[in-house]
Amino acid sequence: MFKFENEKGQLKCSFCAKAQDQVKKLIAGPGVYICDECIELCNEIIDEDVNEQSGLEMG
C-alpha cells in the first residue's frame, strides 16, 4: 500500500512521490495527493491529445 508520508512525516505526491517541500503545491483528493508538477505534466498530455484529435477532425 502506498504511504502518503515520507520518513520525515511530510506528505508526498501519490504520482511521483516527491515530498511537499520539493514542490510548489500539493493538492489533496480522496485518499491521494498530486503535486503541481504532475498536474502540469497531465495538462501537457491532455493538450497533446486534444490537438491530435482536432487535427484528425479538420483533416
Summary of the structure (lengths in Angstrom):
residues: 59
radius of gyration: 15.5
end to end distance: 46.0
largest distance: 53.3
contacts: 126
relative contact order: 0.14
helix: 44%
strand: 20%
